[in-house]
Each structure stands twice: as C-alpha cells, then as structure tokens.
C-alpha cells in the first residue's frame, strides 16, 4: 500500500494557495488618442486664457492705445476728431499748473519713500517676532486696506480739521501747538503722505512678513553664535535675504505714488495754493473741468513714458549678476 501519512506542511500550503491570475498587459493607447487628449487640454487652457486677454484688451490696452491717439487730436465728445500734431503737448507744458503738478508729484513720491517705505518693513519685523496674538495684529495692520479709499480720505479730512479735528484736539490735550495740517500750504503734502501710508501699508506689511518667514532660521542662529546684534542680523541676514521683495515693492510703490489722486481730490481739492495738485489730478481737471480730452491724454502719455523709462532703468540697474548673465 501507498504511504497515507500526514501531508507535509509545505505541500498543504502550496495546494491551499489560490492561483495567481495573470492579466494580459494592456497595450498603450494609440498615438492619435494621446494627441487628441493633449489638444483638448491645450484648447481648454487657451480658452480660459482668452477670456483674460479679452478683458485686458477691452478695459486696459484699448483705452491706453486710444489715449495715445487722442493726445495728437483735438477731441470733443460727439464731434469729429481733428489731428493737431503736438499742439496738445505744447499747450499742456505752457500751463502754469504743469510745473507745480510735477513738482508736487515728485515731492510726494520722495516723501512716501522716506515715510511710507520704512514703516511697513519695521512693522513686519515686529510682527514676525511676536509669539502671541500674531493673527490679531495682522488683521489690525491690514484693516485700513479693507476700508474704501474715499471713506478713508473723508475720515482723515475730519481728523485734520483745524477746528474740531481729532489731531489738533490731541495736541491741545498734551499742551502742544496745533497745526493747519491739510489746510496749510507747507503741511498739506506731508499730511496726504501720512494718509496714503496708513491706507496702503497693510498689503505691503503682509508681503514683507511672508518674505521674512521664508528666511531659514539657521542663518539667524549662526549670526547669534557669531555675536551679531539685532541690527547686525537685520543688516546682514534679513535685508540680503529679502532684497528681491524690497526692490520690487519699491518699484511698485514709486509707480503707485506717482499716480496719487484720491487723497488730493477728496481731502484738499488740489489746494491750498495748488500745493497738492498732482499730475493725475491735473489730468482730471483737463478732462472733466476744462473738457480738454486732448490735453488730458497728452499729460497721460507723458506720465506713461516717464514711468516706463524709469521702470526699465530701475529693473536694469537692480538686476543681479546671475540675471545679467
């Protein structure tokens, strides 16, 4: 008789194990299907891009090109335009307010760089060092940005009131001399710079804060081990690591302050004694007070050329060696 003893364990496991199903390898899709899917994805992407391009063309590029054309025309709504060459530019340059507008605009820009460029950076440094209530203070700093610009300007107009304004009331409370603020020819422009800085620094602070939080902590630890003070760490670690952000925000701030309009229009109306007439405010006067759209567009083209040349020179001078190569 055959041996009918117990079956070895290895043999029983081999018999109990289910058979592995071998599936045939699926062939790759035909090249035509892949190309069709690729073209469909590209088509959807370009369709979304087309919407943005149409919006830019209608509301940004077309008005800009139209303004350049009108700058060389005698243009009155409802009448046939008449080509006048550079007569609009000549008339605008001879305007007594032309020099005052450019002088006030450049002064406003310089004051905004002195006052409004350092404050957001310092606030970002302080917020970055906070350990408690950091989110609350971020909201407090960003809150002015959420207020409509006209509402913000009206609040500051009441704040600057020489009679019952809160600014002079605070000065009287501590027995200090009061000021005319936005009603004085010597202090009006500085007062507007303070308003613009307060209203717009929230977004700049958050950008600086994001840049600061991206700096590796090992750099600060190494600087502390070398005995670097707080100011030395800011100078040798923080500023070099955030150089690109600082330069880009400086360019954007210069472009924005050269186009200041809301504060002079709402708070001072260009006064007193044309002390706060800016280029953009003068463009508004030409277009909607003098009904001279040709002069307004000529001023706009001048401002566009100046900002374009400055931006190109600024980006050229601030390029790093790697970018130059």
Phi, psi and omega in degrees: 000151177285154180289122180247032178291181182298142179285133179305151183298320181297320181292319181294321178293324181293322180286327183282337183291128180292153180288139181281126181280125180262114181265143179292142178291127182283133181289145178297152180297154179301152181300329180295319178297318179298317180294322179295317178296319180297317179294324178295317177298317178297322180295317178296318180298315180290334176293316176296319179295324181298322179300315178295320179296321179296317179297316178296319182295319184283320189252356180229301186289315180298313176301323180295314179294320179296323179295321178297320180293315182294333179300339180252017182232157166267104192245126173229128181304131180089354180243163180285127179297149180233127181288129181235007179068229182265018182297324179296319179295318179296316180294321180292318181295328180280355179291132179300334180281347183299309180296319180296321181295315179291322178296316179294322180295314180293321177295317178300318180297316179295317178295323179294326176290320181290314185270313191268355180264324181281325185299312178300323180293318179295318178298321178296320177298318180294314180297327180292334180270350181291145177248342182229147177057032181295317181296322180298314182290331174296318178296318180298317181292324184275347185304318180301332180293330182281349177278133178304140185303320181293319177297317178299316180295321178294322177298317179289330176298318175292322179298324182273359183304126184295335183274286185253018181290152183294329181296310180290328176297321177294322178293319178296327182296326180257016174060045175248154180294142180279173182224158175280347179051241184287352179266357178256139182296331182276337186246353186296315185293319178296321179299320179291326177297320178298318179298311182297322179295314180297321186283335190242359187280346184300312179296322178296320179298316181294324177294315177299319181296319177296321178293321180294322182286347177272356180283129179300135180293338180298330180294318178292321179297319178295321179294321178294321177296329178279000178083022180286137176282178181298313180296323178293323177294321178295318184288318189260346181242303187294307184296314177299324182286337180250021185300315182298316180295318180299314181294319180292318179292327176297317178297314180296323180291320178297316179296320181290317182288333175291345180248028182294135181216316189300312184296311176297326183289316186275317189275312188245343183064029181086347181265189353281145178056042179059024182288341182235020174286118179254173182298316181293325177293323177292324175299318177299317181295317179298318186283313192251348175254318178268350183057036180248085183287332177295315177295321179297318180290327177296316176298321180297320179294320177301314180295320179298315180295319180297313181292324177295316179294319179295317181297318179296316179293321181296313179294327178292318184285334184261008177290142177281170180297323179295322179290325178295320178293000000 
